[in-house]
Amino acid sequence: MTQGTTIPIIVAIGSNLPDADGHSPNLVCRAAVEALRGLAGLRLVSVSRWYQTKAWPPSDQPDYINGAALLTGTADPAWLLAELHAIEARAGRHRSVANAARPLDLDIIAMGGIVRTAPDPILPHPSAHLRDFVLRPIADLLPGWRHPVSGLSVGTLLSTVNTPS
């Protein structure tokens, strides 16, 4: 963790498999929110609505439950990523192939206006602006949010993405 100015932090939350204890994806996402609430130095401000969405890229995976949380505080991006990975692991996530079904997926979408291409995490999330299931929850949380690189509003970005069917 670092000291500094408090910034808004957007964390995407998704699940399409039960967790290690057999809880439904909806309950897994809600438990993840509680885990985010407990992160040192950060404050949970709000949580978006929950959306049921198709897997992306399209596959025969079960539908996802997707949402997002808005946190504020000061945190080193690498520290926060490690904390999110620990929360995922406690839910039973095992990293295998890209886009595999999973009990929990937590992604840092943006940390204020921070832009970084390396090391991980890349900020803002490199494909968030292309994903309806990420943008809709952001619009719930921060309807005036602008992408830190393009400067486009979340509303404009939503109008340009294809909604998975």
Backbone bond lengths (Angstrom), bond angles and torsions (degrees), N, CA, C in turn:
res aa  C-N    CA-C-N  psi(-1)  N-CA   C-N-CA  omega(-1)  CA-C   N-CA-C  phi
1 M - - - 1.442 - - 1.519 108.89 -
2 T 1.311 114.99 150.12 1.449 120.38 179.29 1.513 109.74 -123.63
3 Q 1.309 115.88 157.88 1.458 121.00 174.49 1.518 107.48 -90.49
4 G 1.306 116.92 151.88 1.449 119.45 177.38 1.505 110.92 157.41
5 T 1.313 115.23 -164.48 1.452 122.06 -178.85 1.517 110.61 -70.51
6 T 1.315 116.10 137.49 1.454 121.50 176.13 1.523 108.73 -67.98
7 I 1.330 116.10 132.27 1.469 121.14 -179.15 1.521 110.07 -128.33
8 P 1.344 116.76 156.18 1.463 119.41 172.99 1.529 109.57 -76.18
9 I 1.315 115.22 139.08 1.467 121.97 179.72 1.527 107.40 -127.28
10 I 1.316 116.72 125.45 1.463 121.91 179.20 1.519 108.49 -105.21
11 V 1.334 115.90 124.23 1.459 122.08 177.82 1.527 108.17 -118.92
12 A 1.332 116.38 121.34 1.460 121.69 175.45 1.523 108.58 -80.88
13 I 1.338 115.11 143.61 1.459 122.25 -177.23 1.527 107.81 -128.18
14 G 1.328 116.99 130.21 1.454 119.86 177.83 1.514 111.89 -149.36
15 S 1.331 115.48 152.91 1.462 121.59 178.09 1.522 109.14 -156.55
16 N 1.333 116.18 140.11 1.466 118.65 171.73 1.523 112.73 -137.68
17 L 1.322 116.93 11.47 1.472 121.87 174.71 1.522 108.46 -135.29
18 P 1.322 117.46 154.59 1.465 119.63 173.24 1.528 110.08 -62.79
19 D 1.333 116.20 155.19 1.465 119.94 178.03 1.532 110.29 -80.82
20 A 1.316 116.39 -175.14 1.463 122.66 -177.07 1.529 112.28 -59.50
21 D 1.340 117.17 -24.56 1.469 121.17 179.30 1.521 112.75 -98.06
22 G 1.334 117.87 6.11 1.453 121.80 177.26 1.519 115.33 84.72
23 H 1.346 117.38 9.86 1.467 120.07 178.22 1.529 110.67 -71.33
24 S 1.318 115.91 146.09 1.464 121.56 -178.76 1.525 110.79 -64.51
25 P 1.340 117.03 157.42 1.467 119.97 176.48 1.535 113.55 -52.29
26 N 1.330 117.20 -37.16 1.461 119.70 178.87 1.526 110.34 -62.13
27 L 1.326 117.16 -45.92 1.465 120.51 179.03 1.528 111.59 -68.33
28 V 1.328 116.94 -34.61 1.467 120.61 177.12 1.529 109.93 -60.67
29 C 1.328 116.79 -44.03 1.474 120.50 179.54 1.521 110.86 -64.46
30 R 1.309 117.25 -41.77 1.470 120.25 179.37 1.526 111.30 -66.17
31 A 1.326 116.92 -36.89 1.468 119.93 176.39 1.526 110.77 -67.10
32 A 1.323 116.60 -35.03 1.464 120.20 177.63 1.527 110.40 -62.96
33 V 1.319 116.99 -38.57 1.466 120.62 177.15 1.529 109.41 -59.59
34 E 1.318 117.54 -43.74 1.464 120.47 179.48 1.528 110.88 -64.15
35 A 1.326 116.73 -37.10 1.469 119.79 177.12 1.534 110.35 -66.25
36 L 1.324 117.32 -38.92 1.472 120.55 177.04 1.529 110.10 -63.51
37 R 1.319 116.35 -36.89 1.463 121.37 179.10 1.532 110.80 -59.00
38 G 1.316 116.49 -29.23 1.452 121.15 -176.78 1.519 115.66 -89.31
39 L 1.325 119.04 2.36 1.463 120.55 -178.27 1.530 110.83 -71.25
40 A 1.312 115.81 126.70 1.470 122.14 -177.81 1.523 111.11 -60.63
41 G 1.324 115.57 133.57 1.456 120.81 175.36 1.507 114.71 82.90
42 L 1.329 117.51 -2.63 1.459 121.49 -179.71 1.521 109.61 -121.12
43 R 1.323 115.37 152.71 1.461 120.55 178.47 1.523 108.80 -124.09
44 L 1.320 116.41 129.50 1.455 121.19 174.95 1.524 108.08 -75.80
45 V 1.334 116.59 120.15 1.463 121.86 -177.65 1.518 110.69 -94.47
46 S 1.339 117.13 -49.07 1.455 120.79 -178.27 1.518 110.75 -161.42
47 V 1.327 114.22 165.39 1.463 122.40 179.40 1.522 107.24 -129.94
48 S 1.320 115.52 138.28 1.466 120.85 179.05 1.524 110.61 -70.58
49 R 1.320 114.19 176.06 1.464 119.38 167.30 1.520 107.82 -67.56
50 W 1.311 115.71 165.06 1.471 121.03 176.60 1.519 108.05 -101.32
51 Y 1.338 115.53 140.35 1.454 122.29 -177.78 1.526 109.20 -124.17
52 Q 1.320 116.10 138.93 1.461 120.70 171.18 1.512 106.87 -94.61
53 T 1.339 116.29 123.96 1.460 120.73 -175.21 1.521 110.45 -134.61
54 K 1.308 114.69 157.56 1.463 121.07 174.88 1.525 109.64 -74.35
55 A 1.313 116.11 153.47 1.467 121.03 176.64 1.519 109.45 -62.37
56 W 1.338 115.22 146.99 1.461 120.83 177.56 1.506 108.62 -131.23
57 P 1.342 120.24 127.71 1.461 125.03 -1.21 1.529 110.66 -66.88
58 P 1.337 116.30 160.96 1.465 119.86 -176.69 1.524 112.03 -52.93
59 S 1.334 114.83 136.26 1.466 121.29 179.61 1.520 107.81 -159.36
60 D 1.321 115.92 -174.90 1.461 120.25 178.54 1.531 111.74 -92.08
61 Q 1.323 117.68 13.73 1.457 121.09 177.22 1.527 110.67 -64.34
62 P 1.337 116.56 157.53 1.468 119.00 172.98 1.529 110.40 -63.12
63 D 1.335 115.54 157.36 1.462 120.55 176.47 1.527 110.07 -61.17
64 Y 1.312 115.17 155.80 1.463 122.50 177.86 1.521 110.83 -98.19
65 I 1.291 115.43 154.92 1.457 123.77 161.62 1.526 103.91 -102.94
66 N 1.334 117.23 124.14 1.465 122.11 -178.68 1.516 110.53 -127.58
67 G 1.314 114.64 145.41 1.452 122.33 174.84 1.512 108.20 -163.41
68 A 1.312 116.28 -167.40 1.456 120.62 178.22 1.519 109.19 -153.36
69 A 1.321 114.18 157.33 1.460 121.69 176.51 1.517 108.62 -121.74
70 L 1.326 115.03 143.53 1.451 121.93 173.93 1.519 107.62 -106.88
71 L 1.325 115.09 121.01 1.452 122.51 176.79 1.519 107.96 -114.51
72 T 1.312 116.62 160.25 1.458 120.71 169.16 1.516 107.76 -133.13
73 G 1.305 114.80 153.56 1.449 120.06 178.12 1.503 110.51 149.97
74 T 1.319 114.21 -162.17 1.459 120.73 175.76 1.511 107.21 -126.79
75 A 1.295 116.26 130.25 1.459 120.96 -179.66 1.515 109.50 -155.50
76 D 1.304 115.37 145.22 1.457 120.98 171.11 1.530 107.33 -72.73
77 P 1.328 119.14 131.07 1.465 120.46 -178.61 1.534 113.52 -55.11
78 A 1.332 117.47 -40.92 1.473 119.68 -179.40 1.525 110.52 -65.96
79 W 1.334 117.07 -39.51 1.468 120.54 176.96 1.521 110.00 -61.04
80 L 1.340 116.66 -46.68 1.460 120.15 -178.69 1.525 110.92 -63.17
81 L 1.314 117.83 -41.93 1.463 120.67 178.11 1.525 110.53 -59.91
82 A 1.318 117.54 -43.77 1.471 120.95 178.44 1.531 110.86 -62.02
83 E 1.321 116.92 -40.13 1.470 120.65 178.29 1.526 110.77 -64.31
84 L 1.332 117.27 -42.02 1.465 120.85 178.82 1.524 110.99 -64.99
85 H 1.327 117.06 -40.26 1.470 120.12 177.15 1.515 110.71 -63.41
86 A 1.326 118.41 -36.40 1.471 121.26 178.32 1.531 110.47 -66.52
87 I 1.326 117.61 -39.91 1.468 121.00 176.93 1.527 109.64 -63.44
88 E 1.325 117.04 -43.62 1.474 120.91 177.42 1.531 110.79 -59.82
89 A 1.321 116.79 -44.74 1.473 121.24 -178.64 1.524 110.73 -61.70
90 R 1.333 116.85 -39.96 1.476 119.47 179.00 1.522 111.19 -64.80
91 A 1.319 117.50 -25.81 1.463 121.32 177.24 1.531 111.54 -83.41
92 G 1.323 116.79 -4.12 1.462 120.36 177.74 1.511 114.84 98.79
93 R 1.321 117.78 14.40 1.458 119.13 178.76 1.521 110.50 -74.87
94 H 1.320 114.34 131.88 1.461 122.56 173.37 1.516 106.13 -122.31
95 R 1.316 116.70 120.43 1.462 120.23 -178.28 1.523 109.56 -73.08
96 S 1.334 115.10 126.86 1.467 120.36 178.55 1.523 107.16 -130.45
97 V 1.309 117.25 -109.92 1.456 120.97 -179.95 1.530 110.03 -89.37
98 A 1.318 116.13 155.64 1.458 121.07 178.52 1.525 110.05 -59.34
99 N 1.305 116.21 141.18 1.465 124.54 176.29 1.521 114.17 64.77
100 A 1.338 116.88 20.95 1.465 120.26 176.64 1.521 109.60 -70.51
101 A 1.331 116.11 153.61 1.465 120.33 172.88 1.527 108.01 -58.62
102 R 1.344 116.83 148.01 1.454 119.38 -176.29 1.523 111.16 -156.79
103 P 1.333 114.87 150.78 1.458 117.84 178.36 1.523 112.83 -71.85
104 L 1.330 118.14 -25.84 1.452 119.81 179.32 1.521 110.23 -156.66
105 D 1.320 114.66 136.23 1.452 121.91 175.62 1.517 107.31 -132.96
106 L 1.320 116.82 119.40 1.458 123.21 177.96 1.520 108.05 -119.78
107 D 1.313 116.97 123.84 1.459 121.51 -179.24 1.514 110.07 -126.97
108 I 1.324 115.95 135.08 1.461 120.31 170.70 1.522 105.90 -77.20
109 I 1.313 116.25 116.87 1.461 120.74 -179.83 1.520 109.89 -88.26
110 A 1.314 116.59 -45.53 1.459 120.47 179.25 1.518 109.37 -156.78
111 M 1.317 114.33 149.25 1.467 122.07 173.54 1.521 106.18 -127.36
112 G 1.339 115.09 92.44 1.455 119.30 -175.10 1.518 109.36 56.52
113 G 1.304 116.78 -134.94 1.459 121.49 179.13 1.511 113.37 -100.58
114 I 1.339 117.59 17.18 1.463 120.61 -177.96 1.528 109.92 -63.11
115 V 1.320 115.54 131.73 1.464 122.46 174.76 1.521 106.35 -123.82
116 R 1.329 116.20 124.04 1.468 120.38 176.48 1.513 109.18 -150.57
117 T 1.329 115.52 139.82 1.455 121.51 -178.72 1.517 112.25 -103.00
118 A 1.322 117.51 -11.15 1.455 122.69 176.53 1.525 106.82 -170.31
119 P 1.287 119.58 156.28 1.468 128.07 -12.52 1.524 110.55 -73.83
120 D 1.341 115.58 -178.03 1.462 119.53 177.46 1.512 109.68 -61.54
121 P 1.311 117.72 143.61 1.461 126.90 -0.04 1.532 111.87 -83.45
122 I 1.325 114.32 144.91 1.458 120.63 172.91 1.529 106.46 -74.22
123 L 1.317 116.03 133.38 1.462 120.32 -178.45 1.519 110.33 -130.58
124 P 1.334 116.90 138.85 1.450 126.59 -9.86 1.532 110.11 -64.52
125 H 1.322 115.81 166.62 1.474 120.08 179.89 1.527 108.35 -50.77
126 P 1.342 117.34 129.78 1.470 120.11 -170.15 1.526 116.70 -63.57
127 S 1.331 118.59 -20.08 1.465 117.78 -179.85 1.524 113.58 -123.20
128 A 1.317 117.56 8.33 1.471 120.05 -178.85 1.519 112.35 -57.25
129 H 1.318 117.51 -37.51 1.467 121.60 -176.88 1.529 112.94 -69.64
130 L 1.331 116.67 -8.31 1.459 122.14 -179.03 1.525 112.89 -104.02
131 R 1.330 117.21 -1.62 1.465 120.72 -169.71 1.524 111.66 -118.73
132 D 1.314 114.47 112.14 1.458 121.81 177.41 1.529 110.94 -54.17
133 F 1.337 116.84 -42.40 1.464 121.01 -175.89 1.520 113.08 -69.66
134 V 1.317 118.02 -10.62 1.466 122.63 171.89 1.527 109.69 -97.74
135 L 1.316 117.03 -41.98 1.463 120.97 -175.51 1.527 113.18 -69.06
136 R 1.339 118.21 -39.12 1.472 119.39 -179.80 1.533 111.53 -59.80
137 P 1.333 119.27 -46.74 1.465 117.90 176.64 1.533 113.04 -63.93
138 I 1.326 117.77 -35.37 1.467 119.37 176.89 1.526 109.50 -62.55
139 A 1.329 117.46 -41.46 1.464 120.80 179.23 1.526 111.01 -61.86
140 D 1.331 117.64 -33.96 1.467 120.96 175.25 1.529 110.72 -63.29
141 L 1.328 115.39 -44.35 1.462 121.33 -173.81 1.525 112.75 -78.36
142 L 1.315 115.76 -46.22 1.464 122.31 -172.51 1.528 109.37 -138.42
143 P 1.322 118.37 78.17 1.463 119.60 -175.66 1.523 114.05 -59.83
144 G 1.315 118.45 -18.89 1.459 121.08 178.39 1.516 113.64 -98.47
145 W 1.344 117.30 9.18 1.466 120.89 -176.65 1.522 111.06 -61.22
146 R 1.320 115.37 141.10 1.465 122.38 175.53 1.524 108.90 -122.07
147 H 1.311 115.16 137.96 1.455 121.40 178.83 1.527 108.33 -62.57
148 P 1.338 117.99 128.12 1.467 120.32 -175.27 1.530 115.65 -62.74
149 V 1.309 118.96 -20.72 1.468 120.92 -179.60 1.529 110.76 -96.95
150 S 1.330 116.91 -53.82 1.472 120.09 -175.78 1.517 112.41 -80.02
151 G 1.323 117.13 -25.54 1.454 120.76 -175.10 1.516 113.54 78.17
152 L 1.344 117.06 -0.31 1.465 120.77 -179.61 1.521 110.49 -74.00
153 S 1.328 115.50 144.91 1.462 120.59 178.88 1.525 109.80 -73.64
154 V 1.321 115.06 158.83 1.456 119.48 177.75 1.529 110.21 -61.45
155 G 1.325 117.96 -34.67 1.468 120.89 177.45 1.514 112.29 -63.89
156 T 1.328 116.60 -42.72 1.463 120.63 177.84 1.524 110.05 -64.79
157 L 1.325 116.27 -45.08 1.467 119.87 179.15 1.522 110.96 -60.15
158 L 1.323 117.51 -42.83 1.473 120.68 178.57 1.522 111.58 -60.61
159 S 1.324 116.51 -36.36 1.469 119.06 -177.61 1.522 112.54 -72.97
160 T 1.350 117.21 -11.54 1.465 119.73 -177.96 1.523 114.07 -106.45
161 V 1.338 118.27 -7.71 1.465 119.27 -178.47 1.518 110.07 -93.51
162 N 1.320 114.47 153.99 1.457 120.68 174.07 1.514 108.17 -88.65
163 T 1.320 116.01 129.86 1.457 120.64 177.09 1.512 108.29 -79.73
164 P 1.358 117.56 123.81 1.463 118.54 177.19 1.523 110.01 -60.80
165 S 1.327 115.99 141.58 1.466 119.74 -179.35 1.500 110.85 -93.46
